[in-house]
Amino acid sequence: MLPLQGLKVLEFTHAVMGPACGLLLADMGAEVIHVEPPEGDATRRLKGFGTGYFPYYSRNKKSLAIDIKSAQGKEIIYKMAQQADIVVENFGPGTMERLGYGYEAMRQHNERLIYCSLKGFLSGPYEKRHAMDEVVQMMGGLAYMTGPPGMPLRAGTSIIDITGGMFGLIGILTALYERERTGKGKFVKGALFETTAFLMGQHMAYGAITKVPVPPMPARVSAWSVYRTFQTADNEQVFIGIISDKHWEKFCRAFGREDWATDPRLQTNNRRIDEREWLLPAIEQLMSGLTKADIISRCEAAEIPFAPIARPEDLFDDPHLNYGNSLLETTLPDGTVAKLPNVPIEYGDTHFVLRNNPPTIGEHTEELLQSLGYSEGQIAEWRERGLIK
């Protein structure tokens, strides 16, 4: 038994934010039905950095390929809504309402329905604007904080889309809990811009306290004396973070610099910060004479924070991720088999597993329509007319 087993979700989504929310629901056991047109969700055909969107965010889901603009499509969707627990959608402002599938229309068929709408903005002056991850990273201060001064830079993944989808899930789970008491559904709305602002909260608080402009992360003054990447002898990089005096003692012993451990100038973190002008170049020189493997071995033995600088493709063979259940071997729509990250939660003795590979277009259409009571003849007719696939 998975925790959300028995829940049925209608997913009207594309790209990342909505599909990420649906993926979490699906991984936790809900039956998530991805509604897409007969020609397939346009996300399936994205190239460049969008190549991995549909294959990653679509596992454990079913595909219902249907023309939702047709009269027959509306009949089918409304009938499915009567049996559903949750709707997730992330189309542009007003789209679902124009199609006849907004919250007010859908709740007429099921008052217990929890409707999660994921947009660019919550209610307010911007709510009718279209937005994407990169747009809100720019206007929400994240790009400013990520790049060097004068060079705003988006984060290296769809961090706001994904986090926004997670907040959507939090809203859905909260509404499910409330429904247990009231028997009523709920309209839940999440948004990219407000998600970005939430992530920027610590910097906003810093600015409010210091009364000075908040510097971008590459220009920040770190609170720790050693907290940065170092070049190695084999032209690699390793990050080392010394965040306590105990770490400093262990670091000095591990790298043969016991003299630093007893140097009066370096006894506390704040003293070491005062000495960084000569200390950091000295550590740089020390690291440049050692290989990446040697540095990692010494840091691990000394139990001090460190990290190799990994690339996405390095994660396929990471020994920690390959231990247990952190990667799921998935067959993608083009036949490629890849190990992709599981939902990052340990949940008692329950294991989140791969139940369905990312579906082909309309892979479950016939099964789902039959469950609604439609005959094989009716389904065949709709298929011939191109209303379903």
C-alpha positions in Angstrom: 0.0 0.0 0.0 1.3 3.4 -1.0 0.2 6.4 1.0 -1.9 8.0 -1.7 -3.2 4.8 -3.2 -6.9 5.0 -4.1 -6.8 8.7 -5.1 -7.6 9.6 -8.7 -6.0 12.7 -10.3 -6.8 14.4 -13.6 -3.7 16.2 -14.8 -4.0 19.0 -17.4 -0.4 20.0 -17.5 2.6 20.7 -19.7 6.3 21.5 -19.3 7.5 21.2 -15.7 5.6 22.9 -12.9 2.3 20.9 -13.2 4.0 17.7 -14.3 6.3 17.9 -11.3 3.3 18.1 -8.9 1.7 15.2 -10.7 4.8 13.1 -10.6 5.0 13.4 -6.8 1.3 12.4 -6.5 1.9 9.5 -8.8 5.0 8.3 -7.1 3.2 8.3 -3.8 0.5 6.0 -5.2 -2.2 8.2 -6.7 -3.7 7.2 -10.1 -2.6 10.2 -12.2 -4.2 10.5 -15.6 -2.4 12.9 -17.9 -4.9 14.4 -20.3 -3.3 15.3 -23.6 -4.6 16.0 -27.2 -4.7 13.1 -29.7 -1.5 14.4 -31.3 0.2 14.3 -27.8 1.4 16.8 -25.3 3.6 19.3 -27.0 6.2 18.8 -24.2 6.9 15.4 -25.7 8.4 17.2 -28.8 10.6 19.7 -27.0 14.3 19.8 -27.9 17.4 21.3 -26.3 17.1 21.5 -22.5 13.4 20.5 -22.8 14.4 17.0 -24.1 14.2 15.5 -20.6 11.0 17.2 -19.4 8.3 14.7 -20.5 10.4 11.5 -20.0 11.3 12.4 -16.4 8.1 13.9 -15.1 5.7 11.3 -16.6 6.5 8.1 -14.9 3.8 6.3 -13.0 1.1 8.2 -14.9 -1.5 7.1 -17.4 -2.2 8.9 -20.7 -5.7 9.8 -21.9 -5.4 11.2 -25.4 -8.6 13.1 -26.2 -9.9 16.2 -27.9 -11.2 18.1 -24.8 -12.7 20.8 -27.0 -15.2 18.5 -28.6 -18.6 17.8 -27.1 -17.7 14.1 -26.6 -14.5 15.2 -24.9 -16.4 17.4 -22.5 -18.8 14.6 -21.7 -15.9 12.2 -20.9 -13.9 14.7 -18.8 -17.0 15.7 -16.7 -17.7 12.0 -16.2 -14.2 11.4 -15.0 -14.4 14.4 -12.7 -17.3 12.7 -10.9 -14.8 10.0 -9.9 -11.7 12.1 -9.4 -10.3 13.4 -6.1 -7.9 16.0 -7.5 -7.4 18.2 -10.6 -3.9 19.6 -11.4 -3.5 22.2 -14.1 -0.8 24.7 -15.1 -2.0 26.3 -18.4 -2.0 30.0 -19.0 -4.4 32.3 -17.2 -8.0 31.8 -18.1 -7.3 28.8 -20.4 -9.2 26.2 -18.4 -12.1 28.5 -17.8 -12.4 29.1 -21.6 -12.4 25.4 -22.2 -15.1 24.8 -19.6 -12.8 23.0 -17.1 -12.2 25.7 -14.5 -12.8 25.1 -10.8 -16.4 26.4 -10.8 -17.3 24.2 -13.8 -15.6 21.1 -12.4 -17.0 21.4 -8.9 -20.5 21.2 -10.2 -19.8 17.6 -11.0 -18.0 16.8 -7.7 -18.1 18.9 -4.6 -15.3 16.9 -3.0 -12.9 17.8 -5.8 -9.6 19.4 -4.9 -8.6 21.7 -7.7 -4.9 22.8 -7.9 -4.2 25.6 -10.3 -0.5 26.4 -10.8 0.2 29.8 -12.4 2.9 32.4 -12.9 1.4 34.7 -10.2 -1.1 34.5 -7.3 -4.0 37.0 -7.2 -2.9 40.6 -7.8 -1.8 43.1 -10.4 0.3 40.5 -12.3 -2.1 37.5 -12.2 -3.0 37.6 -15.9 0.6 37.7 -17.0 2.2 34.6 -18.5 5.4 33.5 -16.7 8.1 30.9 -16.9 10.8 29.7 -14.6 13.5 32.0 -16.0 11.1 35.0 -16.0 10.4 34.8 -12.3 14.0 34.0 -11.5 14.9 37.4 -13.1 12.1 39.4 -11.5 12.2 37.6 -8.1 15.9 38.4 -7.4 17.2 34.8 -7.8 19.1 35.4 -11.0 20.6 38.5 -9.4 21.7 36.5 -6.4 23.1 33.6 -8.5 25.3 35.5 -11.0 28.4 37.7 -10.4 27.7 41.4 -9.9 26.1 42.8 -13.0 25.6 39.4 -14.6 22.2 37.9 -13.5 22.2 34.2 -14.1 19.4 31.7 -13.9 19.9 28.6 -11.6 21.1 25.5 -13.4 17.8 23.6 -13.2 14.1 24.5 -13.3 14.2 25.2 -9.6 11.1 27.4 -9.4 9.0 25.2 -11.6 9.9 22.2 -9.4 9.5 24.0 -6.1 6.3 25.5 -7.2 5.0 22.0 -8.0 6.0 20.9 -4.5 4.1 23.8 -3.0 1.1 22.7 -5.1 1.5 19.2 -3.6 1.6 20.8 -0.1 -1.6 22.6 -0.8 -3.3 19.4 -2.1 -2.3 17.3 0.9 -3.5 20.1 3.2 -6.9 20.2 1.4 -7.1 16.4 1.5 -6.6 16.5 5.3 -9.3 19.2 5.6 -11.7 17.2 3.4 -11.6 14.4 5.9 -13.3 16.8 8.4 -15.6 18.8 6.1 -16.3 16.5 3.2 -15.8 19.4 0.8 -13.2 20.1 -1.8 -11.0 23.1 -2.2 -9.5 25.5 -4.7 -5.7 25.6 -4.3 -3.5 28.0 -6.2 0.3 28.1 -6.4 2.5 30.4 -8.4 6.1 30.8 -9.7 6.7 34.4 -8.6 5.5 33.9 -5.1 7.6 30.7 -4.9 10.7 32.7 -5.9 9.9 35.4 -3.3 9.6 32.6 -0.6 13.0 31.3 -1.5 14.4 34.8 -1.4 13.0 35.4 2.1 16.3 34.9 3.9 18.0 37.5 1.7 15.1 39.9 2.2 15.4 39.5 6.0 19.2 40.1 5.7 18.6 43.3 3.7 16.0 44.5 6.3 18.4 44.0 9.2 21.6 45.3 7.6 20.0 48.2 5.7 22.5 47.7 2.9 22.1 46.2 -0.6 22.3 42.4 -0.5 25.3 41.2 -2.5 25.0 38.4 -5.1 26.3 35.0 -3.8 29.5 35.1 -5.8 30.4 38.5 -4.2 29.2 37.6 -0.7 31.4 37.7 2.4 31.1 34.1 3.6 30.4 33.5 7.3 33.0 30.7 7.2 36.8 31.2 6.8 37.1 28.3 4.3 34.1 27.7 2.1 34.9 27.4 -1.5 36.2 25.3 -4.4 39.9 24.6 -4.9 41.8 23.4 -8.0 43.5 20.1 -7.8 46.8 18.7 -9.3 44.8 16.8 -11.9 42.9 19.8 -13.1 39.7 19.0 -11.2 37.8 21.0 -8.5 36.8 20.1 -5.0 34.6 22.2 -2.6 35.7 22.3 1.0 33.7 23.9 3.8 35.2 24.4 7.3 32.3 25.5 9.5 33.6 24.9 13.0 36.8 25.1 14.9 36.7 21.3 15.3 36.6 21.0 11.5 39.6 23.2 11.3 41.7 21.1 13.6 40.8 17.9 11.7 41.6 19.7 8.4 45.0 20.7 9.6 45.8 17.2 10.7 44.5 15.6 7.6 46.6 17.8 5.3 49.8 17.8 7.4 49.6 21.3 8.6 49.6 20.8 12.4 51.3 24.2 12.6 48.2 25.9 11.4 46.2 24.1 14.1 48.3 25.7 16.8 48.9 29.1 15.2 47.3 31.7 17.5 46.1 33.7 14.5 43.9 30.8 13.4 42.3 29.6 16.5 38.7 30.7 15.8 36.6 31.1 12.7 36.5 34.9 13.0 40.3 35.0 13.4 40.8 32.9 10.3 38.5 35.2 8.4 40.8 38.1 9.4 43.7 36.2 8.0 42.1 35.0 4.7 44.3 37.3 2.6 47.2 35.0 3.2 45.5 31.9 4.4 43.3 31.1 1.4 46.2 31.4 -1.1 48.2 29.1 1.1 45.4 26.5 1.1 45.1 26.9 -2.7 48.8 26.1 -3.1 48.4 23.1 -0.8 45.4 21.7 -2.7 47.0 22.3 -6.1 49.7 19.8 -5.2 47.1 17.0 -4.5 44.8 15.0 -6.7 41.1 15.1 -6.5 41.0 11.6 -5.2 43.6 12.3 -2.5 41.7 15.4 -1.3 38.4 13.6 -1.1 40.0 10.7 0.7 41.6 13.0 3.3 38.4 15.0 3.8 36.2 11.9 4.2 38.6 10.3 6.7 38.7 13.6 8.7 34.9 13.9 8.6 34.9 17.5 7.3 32.4 18.8 4.6 33.6 18.4 1.0 32.1 17.9 -2.4 33.5 16.9 -5.8 32.1 19.1 -8.6 29.8 16.7 -10.4 28.1 16.9 -13.8 24.6 15.6 -14.4 25.9 12.5 -16.2 28.1 11.7 -13.2 25.0 11.0 -11.1 24.1 7.8 -13.1 27.1 6.1 -11.5 27.1 7.8 -8.1 27.6 4.9 -5.5 25.3 6.5 -2.9 22.5 7.1 -5.4 22.9 3.6 -6.6 22.5 2.2 -3.1 19.0 1.3 -2.2 16.1 3.0 -4.0 17.3 6.4 -5.0 17.4 5.8 -8.7 14.7 4.1 -10.8 15.6 2.3 -14.0 13.1 3.7 -16.4 12.3 2.9 -20.0 11.7 6.3 -21.8 9.3 6.8 -24.7 12.1 6.5 -27.3 13.2 3.1 -25.8 16.2 4.5 -23.9 16.7 2.9 -20.5 18.0 5.4 -17.8 18.3 5.5 -14.1 16.4 8.6 -12.9 16.0 10.0 -9.4 13.2 8.7 -7.2 11.1 10.9 -5.0 13.7 11.8 -2.3 11.9 10.6 0.8 12.3 7.6 3.0 8.8 6.7 4.2 9.0 4.0 6.9 9.1 0.6 5.3 7.2 1.8 2.2 9.3 2.0 -1.0 8.3 4.3 -3.9 8.8 2.3 -7.0 8.3 2.4 -10.8 4.8 1.2 -11.5 4.5 2.6 -15.1 7.1 3.8 -17.5 6.3 7.2 -19.1 3.3 6.4 -21.3 3.1 6.6 -25.0 0.4 8.9 -26.4 -3.0 7.6 -25.4 -1.6 4.4 -24.0 -4.4 4.1 -21.4 -7.2 5.8 -23.3 -9.2 2.6 -24.1 -8.7 1.3 -20.5 -9.9 4.5 -19.0 -12.9 4.9 -21.3 -14.0 1.3 -20.7 -13.9 2.0 -16.9 -16.4 4.8 -17.5 -18.8 2.3 -19.2 -18.2 3.2 -22.8 -18.5 0.3 -25.3 -15.7 -0.9 -27.6 -17.8 0.2 -30.5 -18.2 3.7 -29.2 -14.5 3.9 -28.5 -13.6 2.6 -32.0 -15.9 5.2 -33.6 -14.3 8.1 -31.6 -10.9 6.7 -32.6 -11.9 6.7 -36.3 -13.0 10.3 -36.0 -9.8 11.4 -34.4 -11.4 12.4 -31.1 -9.2 10.0 -29.1 -6.0 8.1 -29.6 
